[in-house]
Amino acid sequence: MNAASPAASDDLPILYQDDAIVVVNKPSGLLVHRSPIDRHETRFAVQLLRDKLGRHVFPVHRLDKGTSGALAFALDKATATALAEQFAGKQVRKTYVAIVRGWPQAEGVIDHPLDAVQDAYAPTADSAPKPCRTTFRTLATVELPVRVDRYPTSRYALVELEPGEAGDVGDVV
């Protein structure tokens, strides 16, 4: 893999680090850890950060392979457990910003259950779809004079999203 690849260790910049945690800027195209979702992948954020720091790291949460953003790791088991409990207890607010094609409503809710995916790091016996509710708010829109398919122009929006589970009350709605 060459240095220009999104999985090269130089492309995993550290945003914050102290004695207990480290936060990196995960690029799109990089898995957090080994997963059946992409069995052929050979490079992972966990491995890259471990190699960069020369010590074991514990992922506290995950970002999808196609998602870029801040990714937190604990530097010891006790911190990993404490942070995992905060995520599980919904004490952590996650906000995403995305560019989407089209112009969505000013705000809204996407309520769409996600199919369960078996993961070696988070095995589950339950194969039922998991409730998933994401609130969103459109921050800006733009129309570009670029033809896409049958449309003479291209419309895009900058959207803020806050994931949750069905029944959660988000701040955006």
Secondary structure, DSSP 8 states (H G I E B T S, - for coil): --TTSTTSGGGS-EEEE-SSEEEEEE-TT-BSS--GGGTT---BHHHHHHHHHTS--EE-S---TT--EEEEEESSHHHHHHHHHHHHTT-S---EEEEEES---SEEEEE--B-----TTS--S--S-B--EEEEEEEEEEEES--BTTBSSEEEEEEEEEEE-TT---S--
